[in-house]
Amino acid sequence: MGIETLLRRAWYLVRRHRVDADLAEELDFHRAMKARELEADGTSAADAALAARRALGSTALAHDHSHDVWVPRWLQGLGRDFRFSFRLLKKDVWFSLAIIATLAIGIGGSGTIFALNEGMSLRGLPVPDPDRIVSVSLADAHNRPISFSVPQFDDWSRAASSLAGLAAYIGSGLIVSDRDRAPERERGAYISPNTFDLLDVQPALGRNFTTADNQPGAAPVVILSNVLWKSRYGSDPNIIGQTLLVSGTPTTIIGVMPGGFEFPLIETIWEPLAKAPALEPSKRDVRNLQVFGRLKADTTIAHAEAELDTVAGRLARDYPHTDAGVRARVAPYTGGLAGLNNPWMQVLAAVAILLLIACANVAGLLLSRATDRSRDLAVRASLGASAWRLVRPLLVESLLLGATAAALGFALTRVGIRLWVASLPQSNWPFWYRWSLDGRVAVFLIAVSLIVTMLCGLAPAVRLRSSAGHLIQMGGRTGGTDRESSRWTSGLLTAEIALTLVLLAGGGLLTRSMFQTLQSDAIVDSTHVLLGEVEIPVNRYRTPSERIAFVENLHARVTAQSHVRSFAVANAIPFYDAPLRALAVDGQSFTNEARPPHSTYVIVGGKYFEALGVHILRGRTFNTIDGTPGHAAAIVNQHFVAQYLQNGQDPLGQRIRVTNPNTAHAGAPWLTIVGISPDVRQHYAQDQDSVVYVPFRQDPQSSAVLLTRATGDPTALVAAVRDSVHAIDPTVAVFNVTPLDRFLVEVHFVNRVFLTIFGSFAVFALFLSALGLYASTAYGVRRRTHEIGVRLALGARRGQIVWLFLSSALRLAMWGGAIGLVGALAATRIIRGMLVETSPTDPLTLVSITALLAIVAIAATLLAARRAARLEPTIALTHE
């Protein structure tokens, strides 16, 4: 069919009524001319008109032939089916709205979750060819992640021929200050000179780093992000060449990056790698570099990883003391979809289950209504309609419902994305996270909508297509038991119940996990505690004693303020994160352990436990002697004692050693345990871990978390804390200042989101299952009304009639519950990583949700079966 023919047919559809009127006028003209000819031959006017009509044929048939020329007959039939289906849906508007709403919620929910996942995991970096940017990391012989040392980075860079290049960076907080602006802490990074070249992104203003900038003794230079350039310097076009203080060092601004670029995460300022204070260029066992690379055009991740494994083997032979057992890992830089280990992929799987439940529910409702139309279908079948002709209106009906639901699903997806963005706390999200309804999300929604439409129309279509002959035999009667329809309905309801139980199990376990987390974390009195952070400039406070003096001076100034009950510093924020260290216990061997012993490492100063409102269970807190030479001490938590010190000896007085796998630790001291603390969670959304606390003076760090307990509102101490720091050193900034309880709300944000999503899905699935049971029972009552009348007339009690339907529903619930429990036991193991202090096979949760499902199933069935109990036998016997 050519373009010209298509255009003519399109023109006909636009001007159909005009063409039909012209055709009618032309037929009338020919009929009149024929009648005149006959009259001229002597035929009477009445006989001439009749003969003219007979000669020219039926006008309606001529119109049909004309339509067939312009529009194929199959398309005309399809149009009639659409008009008929639309009138049918409009007639039963509440039924139609219920189906559309059910499908729209499922489509919109799946689209929203996919958009969130796509915005975090699938977009990639906003750089040319983002799929070729990969992170390169190392793992030691025990499969523990470790960083690169400078010599290792140099070796791997020279040997990795499958990569276009490797670049290294060290993330660090940098204090930025000027003569006329207050000091601010910015997230920065020390990067190798080829970093921006490898990413194929160049400064929008100024120049990139050069190899000369990365030499020891080179003049300090810095590149700013577009965000920092705008916020701090008002987009000054003459910024290049100006000087600012970076951690107290005068530094020249040489460039400004384009907008939207904050690599590697949300960094706003960059310096050459050689300026990193912790850099040890000659030591292979001081590992503090993070590395990424760009794959060559003809190289895959698997090929690059295989090549790096070969390099690792050679380096292990050359440097057995530092590189033995070290392996390389190559992965997409932005993470990608790591199967069902990705929590958002698990949520997407949950919404897929919900969508299947919605499809099963809608298919059951459409099947019931299609069965109610059996009289009409039987007449069509008896007149010779094919099985396909019987099924086509049902498919058209499901297409109309699916298309309307898809349109609403698009709108709900857009609303869902906006609600997500509006609800985000002020957290540090990687700069490539962007959420919108883009082309990829639109394609996903279209695909889901088509699949949903097919699934919803499949059951009634297949069932009626296979029973066309049966419809003729039944004569369109709706009575009887129609076993095939019952089997279809029962199968759909069983699947609904099983899938609902899987979602209920996920929602129940997450609810229990959140309850356990909040109950466990309540050991810390987070009210009246102000949280803040400082970066002590390493280039100005180079020695441990200088950093200790800074903290002790700060402690004295803050505690001298009114309304301050206690003050402490730490290297990590409670509940959020802390470094892990390898562990050794004096007198014990862990050689048979699958994973070497390790512990969370927290450095504390001042009255840390008092600031958190936690009391030492045994022993004592740190005193002024602990941490000085010859008095290395530690406090461990209960979990540590239970895991590592169950050797029949008193934990107090035992000695342990903690070492950093990324640094040399030949002289790491043995620590004497002086106290046992309660378990305070130190890692976000994880089970309680073994924790070792050491005094600040024992290992003074440049980064410090400030914890100030107030007698009243903690926000009243913000100015006092800032002033205390400023009085010691005006170039040091206090940042991330917030009450601890408000911080905890942000910490639990993602967990609450997962709980809300799974809980909402579970509740909606439960509602759909109840609706399906109710509709199935109500339809069964209506279909078997005559049978009910016979039973009542023969003396059946009304309770027996109710039990007739209730027993059927209970059988479905039992089968669905049994299948669902098996599925739940398998599915809940997948969300193990989202559970805190909760087993994926928690019996209390599984029993509770099973009982809940049974109660809802019974209630829905009884609600629909009441009509059967109230039927009058005389009325029921006359029902057809």
C-alpha positions, -999 to +999 in steps of 0.1 A: +000+000+000+015+033-011+017+066+006-009+080-018-034+054-009-029+059+028-034+097+023-066+091+003-080+068+031-070+093+058-087+120+038-119+099+036-119+093+074-116+131+079-144+139+054-165+107+058-198+123+063-193+146+033-183+117+011-213+097+022-236+126+015-221+130-020-225+093-026-261+094-016-267+124-038-251+107-068-272+075-062-304+096-060-294+113-093-289+080-111-321+066-097-341+097-109-325+095-144-334+058-147-369+065-136-373+093-163-360+069-190-386+043-180-414+069-179-404+081-213-410+045-225-445+046-211-440+032-177-461+047-149-442+069-124-447+045-095-436+015-116-407+035-130-394+044-095-397+008-083-379-005-114-351+021-110-346+011-074-344-026-085-320-018-113-296+002-092-297-021-061-297-014-024-285+020-013-272+006+020-253-021+002-237+006-021-226+026+009-211-006+024-192-013-008-180+023-008-168+020+027-150-012+019-131+006-008-120+033+015-116+013+048-108-024+050-137-045+064-116-058+093-109-022+104-146-014+102-153-043+124-127-032+148-141+002+150-176-012+157-160-033+185-144-001+200-177+017+199-195-012+214-169-017+242-170+020+250-207+020+254-205-011+275-179+004+298-198+037+300-229+018+309-212+000+339-191+031+348-183+020+384-170-014+373-149+003+347-135+030+371-126+003+396-106-016+370-089+015+356-080+027+391-065-007+400-044-009+369-034+028+371-021+024+406-001-007+396+013+010+364+020+043+382+037+025+411+060+004+388+068+035+368+077+055+398+100+028+413+117+023+379+122+060+376+138+062+410+160+032+403+169+046+369+178+079+383+203+064+407+216+033+390+210+034+353+218+069+341+255+069+345+278+098+349+270+130+329+301+126+307+308+113+272+304+075+269+295+070+306+291+032+302+329+030+298+337+047+331+345+020+356+356+018+392+387-003+399+391-016+435+412-042+453+404-070+477+429-087+500+433-125+504+403-126+528+381-107+502+381-076+523+381-043+503+413-023+504+425+008+487+454+014+464+488+027+475+507+051+452+532+024+440+504+000+434+485+026+414+516+033+393+521-005+386+485-011+377+484+020+355+514+009+334+501-027+330+463-022+323+463-022+285+426-029+283+419+005+299+424+038+282+438+050+315+435+049+353+431+079+376+433+082+413+417+104+439+414+109+477+383+125+491+388+150+518+371+179+536+388+212+528+383+245+546+379+273+522+384+309+535+391+344+522+399+377+538+363+390+534+343+357+536+337+333+565+355+300+564+334+271+550+341+234+548+337+220+513+338+185+501+369+182+480+392+157+464+429+154+456+430+140+420+456+128+396+462+153+367+446+130+341+413+127+360+393+152+339+409+142+307+399+106+314+363+117+320+365+138+288+353+169+307+373+201+307+369+233+328+344+258+316+367+286+327+405+285+330+426+254+325+430+218+337+457+204+361+490+196+344+518+172+354+538+201+367+510+210+391+513+175+406+550+177+414+563+181+450+569+218+458+547+230+429+527+262+436+493+253+451+465+255+426+428+246+428+398+241+405+363+251+417+329+235+409+303+256+392+282+254+423+309+268+445+318+295+419+282+307+419+274+305+456+307+318+471+319+341+443+287+352+426+298+338+392+327+362+390+341+360+354+375+372+367+379+345+393+408+328+374+440+338+390+425+349+423+438+335+456+419+318+484+430+299+515+425+262+513+430+247+548+451+278+556+473+276+525+472+304+499+461+287+467+455+301+431+423+294+413+431+281+378+397+267+366+359+264+371+342+231+360+309+231+340+276+230+358+263+197+371+298+182+375+309+173+410+330+142+406+336+118+423+304+122+444+294+158+453+328+174+455+330+212+449+368+218+449+398+199+436+435+200+442+464+180+426+470+146+442+505+154+453+491+180+477+472+153+497+486+154+533+483+117+539+500+107+506+530+083+510+545+080+475+570+054+484+551+030+507+532+001+492+514-007+525+499+028+529+467+025+509+444+055+506+438+060+469+405+054+451+408+045+415+387+046+384+393+041+347+379+043+312+375+011+292+388+011+256+362+009+229+366-028+222+370-039+259+344-053+283+344-052+320+350-090+322+380-088+298+395-059+319+390-078+351+406-109+337+436-089+325+440-072+359+439-106+376+469-115+355+486-083+366+477-091+403+494-125+400+526-109+387+526-082+414+520-108+441+552-126+431+572-094+429+559-080+462+547-109+484+546-089+516+521-064+504+504-078+473+500-115+481+464-125+475+454-091+463+428-092+435+412-064+413+376-058+409+361-038+380+325-025+381+304+002+365+312+035+383+276+043+391+269+008+404+244-004+378+217-030+386+234-056+408+205-080+405+182-085+434+210-074+458+201-038+449+174-027+474+156-007+447+156-037+424+139-056+453+113-028+455+108-031+417+103-068+421+077-060+448+058-037+425+059-063+398+042-087+422+016-060+430+010-055+393+005-093+388-020-093+416-038-063+400-038-082+366-052-113+382-079-094+400-089-075+368-088-107+347-111-124+372-136-095+371-135-094+333-139-132+331-170-130+354-185-102+332-177-121+300-195-151+315-225-129+322-225-120+285-227-157+275-263-153+261-251-127+237-220-147+228-241-178+223-264-160+198-233-148+179-218-183+179-250-198+167-251-173+138-217-185+127-193-161+144-158-176+147-140-180+179-118-151+171-149-129+164-162-138+198-130-130+216-121-098+198-146-075+216-131-088+249-096-079+238-108-045+226-125-039+260-093-048+278-073-025+254-096+005+262-092-002+299-055-006+296-050+025+276-070+047+300-051+031+329-018+037+312-026+074+307-034+077+344-003+056+352+019+082+334+004+110+355+008+090+387+044+083+378+051+120+374+034+128+407+053+100+424+087+114+412+078+149+424+067+136+458+100+117+461+121+147+452+101+169+476+105+145+505+142+140+502+162+152+532+192+175+528+215+146+524+246+141+503+234+124+471+259+117+443+258+144+417+246+120+389+213+112+408+185+129+387+149+118+388+126+126+359+101+110+335+126+107+307+125+086+275+137+054+292+110+056+319+084+063+291+095+032+272+092+012+304+057+025+311+046+017+276+060-018+278+043-024+312+010-010+299+010-034+269+019-064+291-008-055+316-034-051+289-025-085+274-025-103+308-059-088+318-076-098+285-058-132+282-079-152+307-114-143+295-102-144+258-086-179+261-115-193+281-142-181+258-123-190+227-120-226+239-156-228+249-174-214+218-191-247+212-201-250+248-218-216+246-241-229+219-249-260+238-257-240+270-279-216+249-265-187+268-279-198+302-261-184+332-272-210+356-254-242+364-218-245+375-197-238+344-167-257+357-143-242+333-150-206+344-148-218+380-114-233+374-101-201+358-115-179+386-101-202+413-067-203+397-066-165+395-077-161+431-052-187+444-024-168+426-036-135+441-036-149+476-002-164+472+014-132+458-004-112+485+012-133+512+046-127+497+041-089+498+027-091+533+057-111+545+081-084+531+060-056+546+057-074+579+094-081+582+104-046+573+079-033+599+094-056+626+129-046+615+121-009+619+106-015+653+136-035+664+159-007+651+141+021+669+138+000+701+175-008+700+186+027+692+165+041+720+194+033+743+209+066+732+192+097+746+193+117+714+173+147+727+192+178+738+223+167+718+239+190+691+259+173+664+286+191+644+319+184+625+352+201+621+383+195+600+415+203+618+439+215+591+467+190+589+491+215+573+488+237+604+484+210+631+509+185+618+517+165+650+494+145+672+502+167+701+490+198+683+457+181+674+453+169+710+459+204+722+433+218+698+406+194+710+414+199+747+412+236+742+379+233+724+366+210+752+375+236+778+358+265+759+326+246+751+321+231+786+326+266+801+295+278+783+262+279+802+236+252+794+263+227+784+261+195+803+288+175+785+310+177+754+328+150+734+345+144+701+346+112+680+359+101+646+325+089+635+288+098+639+268+073+660+243+052+640+258+063+607+292+049+599+327+041+613+359+025+600+365-012+603+398-026+617+414-060+617+414-075+652+437-097+673+430-109+708+460-117+730+462-154+736+435-164+711+438-178+675+412-173+648+429-192+621+398-215+616+375-185+610+361-181+574+366-144+578+394-129+599+381-111+630+373-075+627+357-047+647+343-012+643+369+014+654+356+045+672+379+072+686+363+092+714+373+121+735+358+139+765+327+125+781+316+107+750+292+082+767+278+108+790+271+130+759+251+101+744+233+094+777+248+059+779+262+043+811+292+019+811+280-015+822+313-027+837+346-011+844+351+026+838+353+053+812+386+067+800+406+089+823+433+114+817+460+088+817+445+065+791+460+069+757+493+083+768+525+063+760+524+030+778+487+033+787+470+022+756+434+014+766+401+004+750+364+001+759+344-026+740+307-032+737+286-061+747+286-076+712+324-076+712+325-095+745+300-121+732+317-126+699+354-126+709+359-128+746+340-159+756+371-177+768+363-181+805+383-150+815+371-117+828+370-093+797+383-065+818+421-065+816+423-086+785+444-072+756+434-066+720+450-051+690+433-033+661+450-026+628+442-007+596+446-030+566+453+001+544+483+013+564+515-001+579+508-014+614+540-031+626+540-010+658+503-011+666+500-013+704+482-038+725+451-022+741+439-031+776+402-033+780+391-010+808+353-010+803+323-026+787+296-004+771+261-012+759+256-018+722+253+014+703+247+009+666+275+024+646+266+014+610+236+026+591+208+000+587+229-029+599+228-054+628+248-046+660+285-049+654+316-054+676+329-020+686+362-009+700+364+026+715+398+042+720+407+076+736+413+105+712+448+112+726+457+077+716+450+082+679+442+119+672+426+124+638+422+155+617+384+150+613+363+153+644+326+149+652+314+172+680+287+160+704+274+186+728+246+178+753+226+208+764+204+213+794+176+225+770+172+232+733+204+221+716+201+246+688+207+273+713+243+261+715+251+265+678+266+300+682+285+290+713+302+260+696+310+280+665+324+309+686+345+284+706+361+270+674+366+304+659+383+317+690+409+289+687+414+292+650+394+315+627+402+294+596+385+263+610+348+259+601+321+240+620+297+223+595+268+198+594+254+213+626+221+197+635+203+182+665+211+145+669+174+135+669+168+153+637+199+136+622+184+102+632+153+110+613+174+115+582+194+083+589+162+063+590+148+080+559+155+053+533+144+026+557+112+044+563+108+048+525+112+011+519+088+003+548+062+027+534+065+013+499+064-024+509+037-016+535+015+003+510+020-025+484+010-051+510-021-033+521-032-026+485-025-063+476-046-074+506-074-051+495-073-065+460-073-101+472-103-093+495-120-076+465-114-106+444-128-130+469-158-107+475-165-104+437-160-141+431-184-150+459-210-124+449-208-137+413-212-173+425-242-163+446-258-146+416-250-175+392-262-202+416-293-184+428-317-210+413-296-238+430-298-220+463-335-218+460-337-255+454-315-262+484-336-239+507-368-255+494-354-290+503-347-278+539-311-266+538-304-242+566-291-207+558-259-214+577-253-243+554-258-221+524-232-196+537-208-225+545-212-236+508-194-205+497-172-200+527-157-235+524-149-228+488-131-196+497-112-212+525-099-239+502-086-212+479-071-194+508-054-225+521-039-234+487-029-198+481-015-195+516+005-227+513+020-216+480+025-181+493+044-192+524+068-212+502+073-181+480+076-158+510+103-180+525+123-177+493+115-140+486+123-128+522+158-141+520+164-117+491+156-087+513+179-099+541+201-070+535+173-046+543+165-062+576+181-051+609+181-076+639+153-095+622+155-130+606+139-133+571+121-164+585+109-147+616+081-171+628+061-144+646+059-123+615+050-151+591+023-165+615+008-130+620+005-121+583-009-156+575-036-151+602-043-116+589-048-129+554-071-156+566-092-132+586-096-108+557-105-137+533-132-149+557-146-114+562-147-107+525-164-140+517-190-136+545-198-101+534-206-114+499-223-146+511-249-127+532-271-123+501-273-160+497-284-164+533-312-138+529-327-152+497-363-162+497-368-197+482-398-187+461-379-158+445-347-179+441-366-207+423-380-184+397-346-168+390-327-174+358 
